[in-house]
Amino acid sequence: MTPLLDHIATNGTRGRAVPALPEHTFRDSGITIKIRKVGPTTQQRLAQQIMKELPEPPVPIVETEVGPEPNAADPAYIAAKEQWASDTNRELSERLMLIAALEAEVTIDAAAQQDIARKRRHMQLIGIPYEDNPALTPEENEKVFYILHVAAATPEDLREFSAAVLRRSVPTEEAVQAQIATFQRDLSE
């Protein structure tokens, strides 16, 4: 079976050719995984959900000669808004990496399970609490931990993984042109 047909068979896709998933090798750990896109609609919905959960701080209202007016120059408000922006960006990044890790394909073999156990034990020994996500299956928790804590061995690995997922998630000019070229117009006028 060709790699494309093999991917179609294992990916469950029928009726359309789907290219093999791109590989991403973490530079510092040397671990290779296959990554999937995190679609723009998913990213947008995620950002909207975070905005609901972490609402922007309200602009303080001050009494002036002409009546109550918003004061966006208030130092406490500026600090609160900067903290809010930092918190929402961090939360968005963490959740995007979670979905990217869940969507990735990786084989967790005996060696990987040993790496996971070693890393969890070391984190526990130095006082870094780590709790599995109760909404995930044990296999999903294992995969997420492996990708985000073992494969991403350094901050640079994590940044490169994030960039690879985001780069993969944005349509390329070639993909847009290919879609335009294959678009079937209704010519019956």
N, C-alpha and C positions, 0 to 999 in steps of 0.2 A: 504494500500500500504506500502511496506517495505521502510525504509529510503533510501536504494540504488535506488529502483525503483522510489520513490518519487523524488529523486535528478535527476535521468535520465529524468523524465517527466518535471521537472522544468528547467533543464539545457539544454533541447532541444537536448540531445545527443541520437542518435539512432544507434543501431547495436553494441555497445560496452558498457561494464559496466564501469561506471565512479564513483569512490568513492566520498562520500560526501566531500565537501570542509572543510578543517581544520578550526577550530575556533581559534581566537586569542583574548585573553582578555587583555586589557590594565591594567596593575597592579595598577596604581595610580588613574585612572578614573573608573575602574571596567566595562567599556563598552566592549562588545564582538562583534566582526565582523567575517565574514568568508573571508579567503584570498585565492587568486589564485596565481599561479606561474607567475613570470615574466621570460619568457624563455631566455636561454642563447643567442639565436640569437637576440632577442629584446635588451638585454643588450649590446651585441657587436655592433649592429647597432646604438644604442643610443650613445655609447662611440665614435664611428666613427663620428657621426654627431656633437658631441660636439667638437671633435678635428678639424673639418672643421670650426666650428664657432669661436673657440678660438685656433688659431694656436700657436704652441710652439714658444717662442721668438727665433729669429735667433742668432746663436753663432757669437759673434763679430770677425771680421777679423782684424788682426794686421800685420803690416809690420815687417818682421824679416830680418836677414842677408840672408836667403835663399829664401825670397819672402813672399807673403801674406800667413798667416796661421791662422786657427781658434784658438781662445783663450777661451776655456771653463772655465778657472780659473778666468776670469774677475769678480771682486766682484759685479759689477752692473748686469752682466749677471746671476750670481748665484742667486742674489736676485730676478731678474725678472723671472727666471725659477721656483724658489720656490713659488712665487706668482702665476704664471701660473698653477703649479701643484695644489695649494690650490684652485684656482678658478675653474679648471676643475673638481676636485673631488667634490667640493660643488655643482656645476651644475649637475653633474651626480647623486649625491645623491638626490637632489631636484627633478629631473625628474623621477628617479626611484620611489621615494615616491609618486609622482603624478600618475604615471601609476599604482602603487600598490593600491593607494586609489581608482582610477577609476575602477580597476578590482575587488575590494573587494565587498562583499555583506553586506549590512547593511540596517536596516529599520529605516527610518527617520519618527518617529511618532511625535505627538504633543509635548511631553516632549523634544525630541531631537531638534525640531524647536525652542522651548523656550531657550534651551541651546545655540543654534547657535545665536539667536538674542541677548542674554545676552553677549556672548563672543564678537560678532562683536561690540556691543555698548561699551563694556569696552575697546576694542582695540582702537576704535575711540576716546574715552575720554582721553586715555593716549598718543594719538598722533602716534599710529602705523597704518600707512596706509595699507589698504587691498583692493585690487581690484579683482573682479572676473575675471577669464580668459575668454576673449571674444570668444575664440574658443570653449568653453564648453557650454553645455545647462545649464539653471538655475538649473535643478536637479543635474547635474554633479558637478557644482560649490558648491551646497549645501552639497553634499556627501563628496567632497574633503575637504571642510572647516570643516565639522563635524569630519571627521577622523583625519585630521592633526592638528586641533586647539582645538577640544573639547575632543575627545577620547584620543588623545595623550596629556595628561594633563601636562606631565613633559618631560624634555629632555630624561630621562630614558625610558619613554613610547615610545618615537619616536625611540630611538636606538633599543629597543626590537622589535618594529614593523618592522623596517628595517631588523634586524637580522632574524626575523621569515619569512619574505618574501624571503630573500636571501637563507635561509636554505631550505625553501620549493622549491625554484627554482633550486637547485642543485640536480641532480639525486642521490638517495641513493643507496647503494650497493644492498639492497634488491630489489629495482626497476630494477636495471640492471640485476640481476640474474633472476628475474621473466620474464623480456623481453627475455633473452637468452633462458630460459626454454620454452617459448611459440613460439619462432621463428620456422617457418615451413621451413625446408630445402627441396630443390628439390632433391628427392631421385631417380628420374628416370634416371639412368645412364646406 
